[in-house]
Amino acid sequence: MCQNKVLNLITYGCQMNKYDSETIAGILQDYSLSNELTEADVVLVNTCAVRQHAEDKLYSLLGRLSKIKDIKPDFKIGVCGCVAQQQGNNLIRKFPSVDLVIGPDNLNRLPDLLDKVYKGGKIVLTEHQPLPDDTLPSKRMNKIKAYVPITIGCNNRCTYCVVPYTRGSLRSKPAYQIIDEIKKLVESGYQEITLLGQNVNDYGIDFRETKLDFRELLIMISNINGLKRIRFITSHPKNFNYELINTIPQLKNICAYIHLPIQSGSDKILKLMNRGYTLKFYQQLVEYLREKVPEVSLTTDLIVGFPGEEEEDFEKTLKVVEEIKFDSAFTFKYSPRPNTESASFPNQIPEEIKQKRLEKLIELTSRITKQKNQQLVGKTTEILIEGKNPQDPSFLMGKTKTDKVVFIPSNGKSLMGEFVNVKLIRCGTFSFKGELINS
């Protein structure tokens, strides 16, 4: 182990990447953490490969890090995560200043690999590995809520998605590992747990000896004493079944928040994407979900400019967004990713058309989000206080069970980790202002 070294850890991407970075910090607990690049002995960049934009950010950063290395020859640069897995040796060819390239399945080997890097040479390790027998150590960056992966990888093979290539095939963590990890977090004072997976609904389909599925796992987790809130992401519509929907309102600590990516409102595009469901199926699923969980907050992902998307297909997406009225939506321009099937599809959409469609979609989804938020103004709800507003420390920030962000005046109080009742008095597109209701 490299003693007395300073580590700077940079994270791009989704919640799974954030969890991986907490694991990296836990594995490298003998390193001191610093947010300053110039203070670091080693910089590890934990990357996301789902969108080209995130990859471009990495390459820009590596250019800046190379200049630091010109001044500090002992300065070490490592790339972790999905771009590392995807690019492998190509990263070192493009950026000779990079010393270590390591895929997400090999994080447990980081201490030994960094020792070897400091002894000279470069290392690339991107083989997919089985899940470890024990939960890896983690240095949690938040003391109120925590991420807990239940699956790694994915078997769905959506034609645009790089995850099966960067994260591998689906592997479910044993239930005892998940339960043990969550119990320890609750005993340490954590109030909210978010279960993670590229598709949480597929939990357990790879088990040979047991028939445990995601719904049954959710029930087991819900019964952990002291656990106040449970969230889970991401769910795939094709196997978000009615039995699971019926279970959600029966478990009082399951948050009424579902992220259910639709991706497109056109059956033609959904088929090209290999999503495995039709628009009618998705609409019926949402209708049943809202019937059984009336207060549910429903969010989604939408991709514009997929190969072959004609104006008619895009208009169908706008129509379904208007009809379903998602609480919010993550909107993206399609970007071809290495190894994915759709990267070689004909009829790739010009960038200027993708940009115009994206702007129109963002305008619509933002308007709907603001309208739905306005309907909640004047209502009273419970929030979990997560900390201070970084932009204005005189306000505290908390979230409702439906994942709405609320800011309230601190009035000199901390309230960190407490559940409080607030009245929503004003809203924006993405947050609310509230006032504390004295109990």
Long-range contacts (C-beta under 8 A, 24 or more apart in sequence): 1-30, 1-111, 1-115, 2-30, 2-31, 2-41, 2-42, 2-111, 2-114, 2-115, 2-118, 3-30, 4-32, 5-30, 5-31, 5-32, 5-41, 5-42, 6-31, 6-32, 6-33, 6-34, 6-39, 6-40, 6-41, 6-42, 7-31, 7-32, 7-33, 7-34, 7-40, 7-41, 7-42, 7-43, 7-44, 8-33, 8-34, 8-35, 8-36, 8-37, 8-39, 8-40, 8-42, 8-43, 8-44, 9-33, 9-43, 9-44, 9-46, 10-43, 10-44, 10-45, 10-46, 10-61, 11-46, 12-45, 12-46, 12-47, 12-48, 12-54, 12-57, 12-58, 12-81, 13-46, 13-47, 13-48, 13-50, 13-54, 13-81, 13-82, 14-48, 14-50, 15-147, 15-194, 15-196, 15-233, 16-147, 16-149, 16-196, 16-198, 17-46, 17-47, 17-48, 17-81, 17-82, 18-141, 18-147, 19-138, 19-147, 19-148, 19-149, 19-196, 20-46, 20-80, 20-81, 20-104, 20-107, 21-46, 21-141, 22-138, 22-139, 22-140, 22-141, 22-147, 23-107, 23-136, 23-137, 23-138, 24-80, 24-107, 24-110, 25-138, 25-139, 25-141, 26-136, 26-137, 26-138, 26-139, 27-107, 27-108, 27-110, 27-111, 27-136, 27-137, 28-110, 28-111, 28-114, 29-137, 29-139, 30-111, 37-64, 37-65, 37-68, 38-68, 40-75, 41-74, 41-75, 41-76, 42-75, 42-76, 42-77, 42-78, 42-114, 43-75, 43-76, 43-77, 43-78, 44-78, 44-79, 44-80, 44-100, 45-77, 45-78, 45-79, 45-80, 45-81, 46-80, 46-81, 47-79, 47-80, 47-81, 47-82, 47-83, 47-84, 48-81, 48-82, 48-83, 49-81, 49-82, 49-83, 49-85, 49-86, 49-162, 49-166, 49-337, 50-82, 50-161, 50-162, 50-163, 50-337, 51-332, 51-335, 52-335, 52-336, 52-337, 53-335, 54-83, 55-83, 58-83, 59-94, 59-95, 62-95, 62-97, 62-98, 63-95, 65-97, 66-95, 66-97, 69-97, 76-100, 76-114, 76-117, 76-118, 78-102, 78-114, 78-117, 80-104, 80-107, 81-166, 82-162, 82-163, 82-166, 82-167, 83-166, 84-126, 85-126, 85-165, 85-166, 85-167, 86-162, 86-165, 86-166, 86-338, 86-339, 88-124, 88-126, 89-124, 91-124, 92-122, 92-124, 98-122, 99-123, 100-124, 101-125, 101-126, 102-126, 103-127, 103-128, 103-166, 104-152, 104-166, 104-167, 105-129, 105-152, 105-167, 105-168, 107-136, 108-132, 108-136, 128-168, 128-169, 130-171, 131-171, 131-173, 134-177, 135-177, 135-180, 135-181, 142-386, 143-189, 143-190, 143-416, 143-417, 144-190, 144-191, 144-192, 144-384, 144-385, 144-386, 144-387, 144-416, 144-417, 145-190, 145-191, 145-192, 145-193, 145-194, 145-229, 145-384, 145-386, 146-185, 146-190, 146-192, 146-193, 146-194, 147-193, 147-194, 147-196, 148-178, 148-181, 148-182, 148-185, 148-193, 148-194, 148-195, 148-196, 149-173, 149-195, 149-196, 149-197, 150-178, 150-195, 150-196, 150-197, 150-200, 150-203, 150-214, 150-217, 151-196, 151-197, 151-198, 151-199, 151-200, 151-202, 151-203, 152-197, 152-198, 153-198, 154-198, 154-199, 154-202, 155-202, 155-205, 156-198, 156-199, 156-202, 156-236, 156-274, 156-276, 157-274, 157-341, 158-273, 158-274, 158-275, 159-272, 159-273, 159-274, 159-340, 159-341, 159-342, 159-345, 160-273, 160-303, 160-306, 160-334, 160-336, 160-337, 160-340, 160-341, 160-342, 161-337, 161-340, 162-337, 162-338, 162-339, 162-340, 163-198, 165-338, 165-339, 165-340, 167-198, 169-206, 170-198, 170-199, 170-202, 170-205, 170-206, 171-206, 172-202, 172-203, 172-204, 172-205, 172-206, 172-207, 175-212, 175-217, 175-220, 178-217, 178-221, 179-220, 179-221, 179-224, 182-221, 182-224, 182-227, 183-224, 186-224, 186-225, 186-226, 186-227, 187-226, 189-417, 191-228, 191-229, 191-384, 191-417, 191-419, 192-228, 192-229, 192-230, 192-231, 192-384, 193-221, 193-227, 193-229, 193-230, 193-231, 194-230, 194-231, 194-232, 194-233, 195-221, 195-230, 195-231, 195-232, 195-233, 196-232, 196-233, 197-232, 197-233, 197-234, 198-234, 199-234, 199-235, 199-236, 199-239, 200-232, 200-233, 200-234, 200-235, 201-235, 201-236, 201-239, 201-240, 201-241, 201-244, 202-236, 202-239, 214-244, 215-241, 215-243, 215-244, 215-247, 218-244, 218-247, 218-251, 218-254, 219-247, 219-251, 222-251, 222-252, 222-253, 222-254, 227-253, 228-253, 228-384, 228-419, 229-253, 229-255, 229-384, 229-401, 230-254, 230-255, 231-255, 231-257, 231-403, 233-259, 234-259, 234-261, 235-259, 235-260, 236-261, 236-276, 237-261, 237-262, 237-275, 237-277, 237-281, 237-282, 237-285, 238-275, 238-276, 238-277, 238-281, 240-285, 242-288, 245-288, 245-289, 245-292, 245-293, 246-292, 248-292, 248-293, 249-292, 249-293, 255-401, 255-402, 255-403, 256-293, 256-295, 256-296, 256-297, 256-401, 256-402, 257-296, 257-297, 257-299, 257-401, 257-402, 257-403, 258-289, 258-293, 258-296, 258-297, 258-298, 258-299, 259-299, 259-300, 259-301, 260-285, 260-286, 260-298, 260-299, 260-300, 261-300, 261-301, 261-302, 262-300, 262-301, 262-302, 262-320, 262-324, 263-301, 263-302, 263-303, 264-302, 264-303, 264-306, 264-309, 264-313, 264-316, 264-317, 265-313, 265-316, 265-317, 265-318, 265-319, 265-320, 265-321, 266-309, 266-312, 266-313, 266-314, 266-316, 266-317, 268-308, 268-313, 269-306, 269-308, 269-309, 269-313, 272-306, 272-307, 272-308, 272-342, 272-345, 273-303, 273-306, 273-342, 274-341, 279-316, 279-320, 283-320, 283-323, 283-324, 286-324, 295-402, 296-402, 297-327, 297-402, 297-403, 297-404, 298-324, 298-326, 298-327, 299-326, 299-327, 299-328, 299-329, 299-330, 299-403, 300-326, 300-329, 300-330, 301-329, 301-330, 301-331, 301-332, 302-329, 302-330, 302-331, 302-332, 302-361, 302-365, 303-332, 303-333, 303-334, 304-331, 304-332, 304-333, 304-334, 304-354, 304-357, 304-358, 304-361, 305-333, 305-334, 305-349, 305-353, 305-354, 305-357, 305-358, 306-334, 306-342, 306-349, 307-334, 307-342, 307-345, 307-346, 307-347, 307-348, 307-349, 308-345, 308-346, 308-347, 309-334, 309-349, 314-357, 317-361, 318-360, 318-361, 318-364, 321-361, 321-364, 321-365, 321-368, 322-364, 322-368, 325-368, 325-371, 325-372, 326-365, 326-368, 326-369, 327-369, 327-372, 327-402, 327-403, 328-365, 328-369, 328-430, 329-361, 329-365, 329-369, 331-358, 331-361, 331-362, 331-365, 332-358, 333-357, 333-358, 366-429, 369-429, 369-430, 370-427, 370-428, 370-429, 373-404, 373-427, 373-428, 373-429, 373-432, 374-427, 376-404, 376-424, 376-427, 376-432, 377-424, 377-425, 377-426, 377-427, 377-432, 378-423, 378-424, 378-425, 379-423, 379-424, 380-421, 380-422, 380-423, 380-424, 380-437, 381-406, 381-421, 381-422, 381-424, 382-419, 382-420, 382-421, 382-422, 383-408, 383-419, 383-420, 383-422, 383-434, 384-417, 384-418, 384-419, 385-415, 385-416, 385-417, 385-418, 385-419, 385-420, 386-416, 387-416, 398-422, 404-431, 404-432, 405-430, 405-431, 405-432, 406-431, 406-432, 406-433, 406-434, 407-431, 407-432, 407-433, 407-434, 408-433, 408-434, 408-435, 408-436, 409-435, 409-436, 411-436
